Amino acid sequence: MPASRTSLRRGLAAAAALPLLALAATACGYGSQAREDRTAGVAAVGRKLSAGTVRIGYLPNLTHATALVGIREGLIQKELGGTAIKPQTFNAGPSAIEALNGGSLDIGFIGPSPAVNAYVKSHGRNLRIVSGSASGGVKFVVNPDRITSQDDVRGKRIATPQKGNTQDVALLDWIAGKGWKVDAESGKGDVSVVRTDSGVTPAAYKSGSIDGAWVPEPTASTLVAEGAKVLLEEAALWPGGKFAITNVVVSGTFLKEHPDVVEAVLRGTVRTNAWITAHPEQAKAAANAALKAETGRELPPEVVDRAWPGIRVTDDPLAATLRTQSEWAARAGLVDEPDLAGIYDLRPLNKVLRAEGRPEVSDAGLGTP
């Protein structure tokens, strides 16, 4: 059933308010477009590999803890020797994909949906997923004064970070599962899906421009600190509670020309994930310090303490869940029915894992021949 006139008026009001909120949030929000990062932990020292620099992109989200901690603590740079990291941050995965496709980014920490979209549109030429990074850490949070049950979501305004990003696709599929209709391109329908910069979302919630958000950490817990309630944890929708939220993606050209650099970065991410698992409190503090360096403020203790336990760093890309997420994107009409054969190249990662005495991980039949 189409949205009511009242809902449409609210959606238009929200759309009008968001540019103003964006201006107010620029200095303090968690999100930016291709912004050079300031969190590198150590200088490049020693012998350079085949590239003098490697441009690594990620989001200032706790679901990108591998990048936040690995760069902040110098764990990735240590493996690169004299090859310097040039970090950049992005608001959401599609923006990072644009940079990777445009040749201004070499390696990105990116969600599954943008990676699938880019792979399909380039007919498998532009990128490869070379590792996992994180599972979980996504919540559907709502204003409890306006939404008290899942059925109340109909007619409301729900934010996601960007059209076609992993949370956007998950919300669209959840809405479809309720039997409601939303146009994936415009976000209009029985639910108004409002694509909102992560830095704007908390201010949009406080102003009443949105009624809830399907977002990763720390945005979800930031909204809870503002009075929002968790309606749903995305992990509850997945068998065993595991699903890929962040992968390590490499430009196909960079992987071909600089395999030694890719392997060194993966050695750094594997050792970073092991350190995070072994030192959770130190890792949590390091991630928060990295967010402060990037955004100008650290997360309040109650936000990071609430957010951290729901995130699991992982080297395993959980490739089987990519099939499901790609089916969601196709059902929403954001991509054609995808042919994902060859999207993974886990050979460098499995080489690193073998050297660490760790078991190899699976590409679920979607690996490079």
C-alpha angles and dihedrals in degrees: 000000000000120000116268122255088251091055091048092050089050091050091052091048090050092050091050092049097049098073089053091048090049091058091051094047100045095094097047111022130110100245143057141170114257093324118172109248124233100197103090107139105204138015122254107266130176135013118359119233122222091298126049093214137015119207110217122188130195143150123259089242129119087237084070092056092132091063095038094051099032093054096037094051095040093240094131095040090053090063092048096056109189094359105101126221116231104194125199131181129217136191095233142352099267089060091052090048090054089055092047092049090046093054097246095107130051105184128017138188097222139162121252099251098058089045092052092046092051093045093051095045092050092045090240097307107108109054152006131208105232103174147359122250112176145003128201127359097126125119138177103224125183144184103264091208090063104027124040100154139024091258089059090066091079110102093016133116114247124184129220126178098249141341109278096010118133096264092045091055092046092052093047091052092047090051091050089050089058089057094250126132128231128167103236094210099051099025090227124134141073086343122031107229106202113197103215134177109249089237090058099045099084092048091045089053093048091049093050094243090127131033097208146335140230098215145145127247136315091024093058094054091041088059091047088055086055091056102273120139128221108249095175140358110217090221087070089067094059131075108257089003091270125128135145112261100159130025133176109247126189132198108252090229093050092048091052096045100037111028091149091059092048091050091050092051090050091049086054094049093048091051091044092054091048090051092048090051093048096043107033097162094047090045092050090052092047092051091050091049089052090052090050092051091051103038102027096245138062126231117264111255093247091055098049092041090053094044103043102068093058094059122083120191112215139173089206110092089209087228095185090065090056089067090057094046091049090051089053091053091049093049090051090054094242093119137014117256097295129234101207098176107137098013091124128063104179096161095103091046094048090049089055092045092051090051089052091051091248129134119261121252128232131246091202090235093304098103133123109274 
